[in-house]
């Protein structure tokens, strides 16, 4: 189980499930081949739908907004 996301014909990233039996431990890999991280911590979506949302809404944002959107999405409000 995996998927890729492109924008204007250019790869943005891909996602895959590292534990297909339990359907958990989803990973996102950016177009440069590295795991997606926020402040050095890997982003681990809880399910396939969440991985798709990260790729299609956050990584598709303007480059200067991506880091802040990732922080907002992965950290609960205080």
C-alpha positions as CSV (number, residue, x, y, z in Angstrom):
1,X,0.0,0.0,0.0
2,X,1.5,3.2,-1.1
3,X,0.8,6.3,-3.1
4,X,2.5,9.3,-4.7
5,X,1.5,12.9,-5.2
6,X,2.6,15.2,-8.0
7,X,2.0,18.8,-8.6
8,X,2.3,20.1,-12.2
9,X,3.9,16.9,-13.2
10,X,6.6,17.1,-10.5
11,X,6.9,14.6,-7.6
12,X,6.0,16.2,-4.2
13,X,6.3,13.0,-2.2
14,X,5.0,9.6,-1.5
15,X,3.6,7.6,1.4
16,X,3.6,3.9,2.4
17,X,2.6,1.7,5.2
18,X,5.6,0.1,7.0
19,X,3.3,-2.4,8.9
20,X,0.8,-3.6,6.3
21,X,-0.6,-6.3,8.6
22,X,-1.7,-4.0,11.3
23,X,-2.2,-1.0,9.0
24,X,-0.1,1.3,11.0
25,X,3.3,3.0,11.0
26,X,2.7,5.2,7.9
27,X,5.7,7.0,6.4
28,X,5.9,10.0,4.2
29,X,9.0,10.4,1.9
30,X,9.6,13.8,0.3
31,X,10.7,14.1,-3.4
32,X,14.3,14.3,-2.3
33,X,14.1,10.8,-0.9
34,X,14.1,11.7,2.9
35,X,11.5,10.9,5.5
36,X,9.3,14.0,6.2
37,X,10.3,15.5,9.5
38,X,9.2,18.4,11.7
39,X,12.0,19.9,13.8
40,X,14.0,16.7,13.4
41,X,11.1,14.4,14.3
42,X,9.7,12.1,11.6
43,X,6.0,12.7,10.7
44,X,4.1,9.5,11.2
45,X,0.5,9.8,10.1
46,X,-1.9,7.4,11.9
47,X,-3.6,6.2,8.7
48,X,-3.6,6.4,4.9
49,X,-6.1,9.2,4.8
50,X,-3.9,11.4,7.1
51,X,-0.8,10.7,4.9
52,X,-2.8,11.8,1.8
53,X,-3.9,15.0,3.6
54,X,-0.3,15.9,4.5
55,X,0.8,15.4,0.9
56,X,-2.0,17.1,-0.8
57,X,-2.7,20.0,1.5
58,X,0.5,20.7,3.4
59,X,3.3,19.8,1.0
60,X,1.4,21.4,-1.8
61,X,1.4,24.8,0.0
62,X,3.7,27.6,-1.0
63,X,7.2,26.7,0.1
64,X,7.5,29.4,2.8
65,X,4.3,28.0,4.6
66,X,5.1,24.3,4.6
67,X,7.1,24.2,7.9
68,X,4.5,26.1,9.8
69,X,1.6,24.1,8.4
70,X,3.4,20.9,9.5
71,X,3.9,22.2,13.0
72,X,0.3,23.2,13.2
73,X,-0.9,19.9,12.0
74,X,1.3,17.7,14.2
75,X,1.2,19.6,17.5
76,X,-2.0,19.9,19.5
77,X,-3.1,23.5,20.4
78,X,-2.1,24.6,23.9
